[in-house]
Every structure is written in structure tokens, then in C-alpha cells.
Amino acid sequence: MIVHRLNEKVWPFIERHQLIRSHSKVLVAVSGGADSLLLLHYMAFLSEKLALKLHVVTVDHQLRGEESRRDALFVQSLCAKLQIPCTIKRVNVKDRMRQEQESTQIAARKLRYEIWQEMMQKDGYHYLALGHHGDDQLETMLMRLTHFGRPSSFQGIPVKRPFSSGSIIRPLLCLSKDEIYQFCHELEIVPREDPSNLSIDYERNFFRHQILPSIKERNQVAHHLVQSLTERLQEDEEFLQNEAYKLVEASVHKSTKPRSVTLHIPSFQEYAIALQRRAFHLILNYLYTTAPNVITVQHEDDFFSLLHQTKSNAKLHFPSGLEVRKHYESVTFAFRDDDKLALSSKKIQVPGVTELDNGAKIKTEIVTDCIDEASHQMLIPFIEGELSIRGRKAGDRMAIRGLNGHQKLKDLFINEKIPTFKRDNWPLLVDENDQILWVIGLRKADISTGQQTEQYILLTYQE
């Protein structure tokens, strides 16, 4: 039986990648083309073997008028013969193109995925089955090779990936386009062809009709080799990404208010360059709510040039107002508008917890013993007056513990190599007379904690 020969090719691929479990609910996306129709017939066969509950969805993009409508009705009619429920969804691609300034293919793709996601969440499907085949994989890899310079982008179409309430699976990636058409012919499946698939105005079609035939002429199993390559690249990339996450956790300091990232250059550069590159992109993913499409390899190159500059201070401008500043041995990523947010003065609750504008907290408690302080703590004699946190002012000075006399706050920041853009918003603990008691994280004032004091205030700074 023909479908059994198809299963002999596809089932080992499914088993190797653990694509589907028995007794699952599967949403099958069918357009009416050869690949999705073969997928539909194969999933119908597989449903008996694995006790699957299938539901087909076909999307009418309304780009070809009556012909698009007939395509959707054709799929619905075929599903009725196979006794598989089918849902037709209609979307307005042209409206989306106008509103979002997107190309036809991108707008159509996004609308399809929105429908699939909604249906999976609403009805609790475990899998969304798509009909991508080996030639699609080959096209994708060639397109990415001509557009991207990052190794992590050169991975191709995943066989399986998380999506909505379950996973997207692509069981036919092991077949070539020619094999799909041959099986359709043998199974007497007559696909409906979209004329737009012949136009080389679309980039994918250019690769499909102009480039792939020459490659397949030289090597008929090129799609198998490329599929193996993408699987190995994905496995390698998963490992490298996990290691890059460890790098970020160990060497990068994140702040939420304002949203920024600071890294210590010598510590960062102890890691392999492959991990540094991936950590750079993890940092950008953290900072950008929506990653801009204009981040390129050039931005990556500029960043690494910045790390190796001999200048103590240098700055890069990234999209959406993100600035990357080098200051001595540190680099800070911060949005330009966030730098202008002044640290507001705030009274400290004693005892209690006070949240600061930068997202940190100061916990205060009253103690009776003159205990040793940790670096993130300060112990002062109990006073009746108020304690506050504020930013710096012109002419600020303080009596630094361990030094004779006072020092200008400006000089302290310079000596400690604090970047200029951080100085105005550095949190300072002051008393009711506005005297600086603690430049938090840097220096503490010389305050007597004599034994005659019965109570103390212990302040703990929590980032």
C-alpha cells in the first residue's frame, strides 16, 4: 500500500525526533497545496495508529478573490470525505499590509500564526502539524546565508519547537518536493496550485526556481545533508546559548530602574569569543522590549571594537536610543532618555523598608548592639531626625571614614572611576541637616558609634 511506503520514510524521522505522542490532539494546517495535502493524508493514516484526534484549519487570505474561497472549500470537502473536522478562517492580508507596512508574505504569515495560536490555546491542542519539506529547508538555509552574518541565525527550520499551548511539528522535512509530488500522484491527490508560487518577485520563489534546480541537479539528496546540518547546528547552538546564559549571570549586572546592563570587561573577556557574541545578543534581548530589525553584524563588530579601545571613555549609539558606554574597565548599556530621570529625594522609614527609584530597597531596623557592618550595610547611632535618600548636589562634600577632613563628592567619583552618566543618580544617605552619611556602595562617613549609645539604626541596601 502506497501510504505504508510513505510511512516507511516518515515514521523513522518522527521517532528519531520524538515528534508526536499517542492520544494527542493535533491541529493540521492545510492550504490545498501538495505538501499540506500529503501531510493531511499521512496524519489521517497516523491517527489510526496513534489514536490521534485531528482537526484541520485552512486559512483564506482573500488575496485571489473567488479562487481563494474555492481553495478553502476544496480543503473542507476533502476533510469531510476523510471524516476530519475542518475550520475555515478568513483574514484580510491587504488591511494588515497597510496598517503595519508589511510585505504580502510577512503579513499573511503573521495572520496565519495568530489564528493557529488562538485555536491551539482555545481548544488545547498538543501539536500544530505543518507541511514543510526538505526543499523548504534548503531554500531557508540559502536565504539565511545571503542575509545573516550570525552563526546562531544559520539554523534553518526547526523540526519541532514550542508554540502556544504545545509544539509545532514538521514530519515531512525528511522528504524532497519531488518525493511529495510523486506520493501525491500515486495516492491520486490533486493539489490546488497558488499561481503566486511561480512568481520570482518573491525571494523564496527566486531561490526555489532559479537556484535549487542547479543544486539538485548536482546532488539529489542535498536536502538530506542540509537537514542533518541544521539539526547539528541547532544542537550546538543550544549548548552555546546555555553557556552564554551562565556568562551573563556571572559577569553582567542588570538594573530595572532604569533598565540598564553593566559588564566588567576583563571578566567578560575571560570567556570564549563565541560566548561573548551570544552574551551580547542576550543583553540586547533583555533591554529591548521588542528587538529592532535593524540590529546587524556591524553593531556586534562595533561593540567588540569598543571593548578593545584604549580610551578610558567611549560611546556607541544603537537603535531606539540605546547607548553603549565604555568607562575604564566597564561597559554600560542604557537608554538615553532613562539617563535624564533624576533620583528623587525619599524619606527612609525607620524601622521598615523603603523602595528607591532605581528599584533597590533599603531595610532599616533598630538594634541594641554595636555590630560589625557588611559592605552593603551601615550602622549609625539612633537619631530622632529624619534620614533620606537623594542624588548629588553641586558642592557636595563628606567626611569619609578613615580619612582626616572632608572630600568633595566629585573627587570621590573620579577616584572610584564612576561613569559620569551614573553620578547624578547615585543614591546618597543624608541626615536631617543634609549631611552625607553614606555614598551607597562606595564610602561611609566618619560617624562616632560610641558605647554610650543604647540603640542603633542598621541600614541594609538591597539591589
Residue pairs with C-beta under 8 A, 6 or more apart in sequence:
2 183
2 186
2 187
3 41
3 42
3 45
3 187
5 183
6 38
6 42
6 45
6 183
7 42
7 45
7 46
9 174
9 175
9 179
10 42
10 171
10 172
10 174
10 175
13 19
13 171
13 173
13 174
14 20
14 171
17 159
17 160
18 160
19 127
19 159
19 160
19 169
19 171
20 26
20 46
20 50
20 52
20 127
20 169
20 171
21 50
21 126
22 50
22 51
22 52
23 50
23 51
23 52
23 53
24 50
24 52
24 53
24 126
24 127
25 52
25 53
25 55
25 123
25 124
25 125
25 126
25 127
26 43
26 47
26 52
26 53
26 54
26 55
26 125
26 126
26 127
26 128
26 129
27 55
27 56
27 57
27 116
27 119
27 120
27 123
27 125
27 127
27 128
27 129
28 36
28 39
28 40
28 43
28 54
28 55
28 56
28 57
28 84
28 129
29 36
29 56
29 57
29 58
29 59
29 112
29 116
29 128
29 129
29 130
29 131
30 36
30 37
30 39
30 40
30 56
30 57
30 58
30 75
30 79
30 86
30 131
31 58
31 59
31 71
31 75
31 131
31 194
32 58
32 71
32 72
32 74
32 75
32 191
32 192
32 194
33 131
33 191
33 192
33 193
33 194
33 197
34 177
34 180
34 181
34 184
34 189
34 191
35 131
35 132
35 133
35 136
35 172
35 177
35 180
36 130
36 131
37 78
37 184
37 189
37 191
38 131
38 172
38 180
38 183
38 184
38 187
38 189
39 129
39 130
39 131
39 171
39 172
40 56
40 78
40 79
40 82
40 84
41 82
41 187
41 189
42 171
42 172
43 52
43 54
43 129
44 54
44 82
44 84
46 52
47 53
47 54
54 84
54 85
55 84
55 85
55 86
55 87
55 123
55 125
56 75
56 79
56 84
56 85
56 86
56 87
57 86
57 87
57 88
57 89
57 115
57 116
57 119
58 71
58 72
58 75
58 76
58 86
58 87
58 88
58 89
59 72
59 88
59 89
59 90
59 91
59 111
59 112
59 115
60 68
60 69
60 71
60 72
60 88
60 89
60 90
60 91
61 68
61 91
61 93
61 108
61 111
62 68
62 69
62 90
62 91
62 92
62 93
62 94
63 93
63 94
63 104
63 108
63 196
64 194
64 195
64 196
70 192
71 192
71 194
72 88
72 90
73 88
74 192
75 86
75 88
76 86
76 88
79 85
79 86
80 86
87 119
89 115
91 108
91 111
91 112
91 115
93 104
93 107
93 108
93 111
96 102
96 107
96 110
96 111
97 103
97 104
97 107
100 107
102 110
105 202
105 204
116 128
116 163
116 164
117 163
117 164
119 125
120 128
120 163
120 164
120 165
120 166
121 164
121 165
124 165
125 164
125 165
125 166
126 165
126 166
126 167
127 166
127 167
127 168
127 169
128 163
128 164
128 166
128 167
128 168
128 169
129 169
129 170
129 171
130 168
130 169
130 170
131 170
131 172
132 157
132 170
132 172
132 173
133 172
133 173
133 175
133 176
133 177
133 179
133 180
133 223
134 172
134 173
134 174
134 175
134 176
134 177
134 223
134 224
134 226
134 227
135 176
135 177
135 208
135 212
135 216
135 223
136 157
136 173
137 156
137 157
137 173
137 223
137 226
137 227
137 230
138 212
138 215
138 222
138 223
138 226
139 204
139 207
139 208
139 212
140 156
140 157
141 154
141 156
141 226
141 229
141 230
142 207
142 211
142 212
143 203
143 204
143 207
144 153
144 154
144 155
144 156
145 154
148 154
148 297
149 296
149 297
150 277
150 281
150 297
150 300
151 233
151 237
151 274
152 237
152 240
152 241
152 278
152 281
154 233
155 230
155 233
155 234
155 237
156 226
156 227
156 229
156 230
156 233
156 234
157 170
157 173
157 230
158 168
158 170
158 234
159 169
159 170
159 173
159 231
160 167
160 168
160 169
160 170
161 167
161 168
162 168
172 180
173 227
174 224
174 227
175 183
176 216
176 220
176 223
178 216
183 189
184 190
184 191
196 202
197 205
197 208
198 205
198 209
199 205
200 206
200 209
200 210
215 222
216 222
219 225
240 274
240 275
240 278
241 278
243 275
243 278
244 275
244 278
244 279
244 282
245 282
247 268
247 271
247 275
247 276
247 279
248 279
248 282
248 283
250 267
251 263
251 264
251 267
251 268
251 270
251 271
251 279
252 261
252 262
252 263
252 268
252 279
252 283
253 261
253 262
253 263
254 260
254 261
254 286
255 261
255 262
255 358
255 359
255 463
256 359
257 357
257 358
257 359
258 334
258 335
258 338
258 339
258 341
258 358
259 287
259 334
259 335
259 338
260 287
260 332
260 333
260 334
260 335
260 338
261 283
261 286
261 287
261 332
261 333
261 334
262 330
262 331
262 332
262 333
263 283
263 330
263 331
264 329
264 330
265 307
265 326
265 329
265 330
265 331
266 329
268 276
268 279
268 307
268 331
269 276
269 307
271 279
276 304
277 300
280 300
280 303
281 300
283 333
284 291
284 295
284 318
284 333
285 291
287 322
287 333
287 335
288 320
288 322
292 319
292 320
294 319
295 318
295 319
299 316
299 318
302 316
303 316
303 324
306 314
306 316
306 324
306 326
306 331
307 326
307 331
309 326
311 326
312 326
312 327
312 328
313 325
313 326
313 327
313 328
313 419
313 420
314 325
314 326
315 323
315 324
315 325
315 326
316 323
316 324
316 325
317 323
318 324
320 335
321 335
321 336
321 337
322 333
322 334
322 335
322 336
323 333
323 334
323 335
323 336
323 339
324 331
324 332
324 333
325 331
325 332
325 334
325 419
325 421
327 417
327 418
327 419
327 420
328 417
329 417
330 419
332 419
332 421
332 422
334 421
339 421
341 357
341 425
342 391
342 424
342 425
343 356
343 357
343 358
343 389
343 390
343 391
343 424
343 425
343 426
343 427
344 357
344 390
345 388
345 389
345 390
345 391
346 354
346 356
346 357
346 388
346 389
346 390
347 354
347 386
347 387
347 388
348 354
348 362
348 364
348 386
348 387
348 388
348 389
348 429
348 459
349 364
350 364
350 366
350 387
350 457
351 364
351 365
351 366
352 363
352 364
353 361
353 362
353 363
353 364
354 361
354 362
354 364
354 389
355 361
356 362
356 389
356 427
357 425
358 425
358 427
359 463
360 427
360 461
360 462
360 463
361 461
361 462
362 389
362 429
362 459
362 460
362 461
362 462
363 459
363 460
363 462
364 387
364 457
364 458
364 459
364 460
365 457
365 458
365 460
366 382
366 455
366 456
366 457
366 458
367 379
367 455
367 456
367 457
367 458
368 454
368 455
368 456
369 456
370 379
370 449
370 451
370 453
370 456
371 379
371 456
371 458
373 379
373 444
373 458
374 460
375 441
376 441
376 460
376 461
376 462
377 458
377 459
377 460
377 461
378 429
378 437
378 438
378 444
378 458
378 459
379 449
379 456
379 457
379 458
379 459
380 437
380 447
380 449
380 456
380 457
380 459
381 447
381 448
381 449
381 450
381 453
381 455
381 456
381 457
382 453
382 454
382 455
382 456
382 457
383 431
383 432
383 457
385 431
385 432
385 433
386 431
386 432
387 429
387 430
387 431
387 432
387 437
387 457
387 459
388 429
388 430
388 432
389 427
389 428
389 429
389 430
390 427
390 428
390 430
391 424
391 425
391 426
391 427
391 428
392 409
392 423
392 424
392 426
392 428
395 408
396 408
396 409
396 410
396 428
396 436
397 406
397 407
397 408
397 409
397 436
398 406
398 407
398 409
398 412
398 435
398 436
398 437
398 439
398 443
398 445
399 405
399 406
399 445
399 446
400 406
400 407
400 412
400 443
400 444
400 445
400 446
401 443
401 444
401 445
401 446
401 447
402 446
403 446
409 428
409 436
409 439
410 423
412 439
412 442
412 443
413 423
413 426
416 442
418 426
418 442
426 439
426 440
426 442
427 440
427 461
428 436
428 438
428 439
428 440
429 436
429 437
429 438
429 440
429 459
430 436
430 437
431 437
435 445
436 445
437 444
437 445
437 447
438 444
438 445
438 459
440 461
441 461
449 456
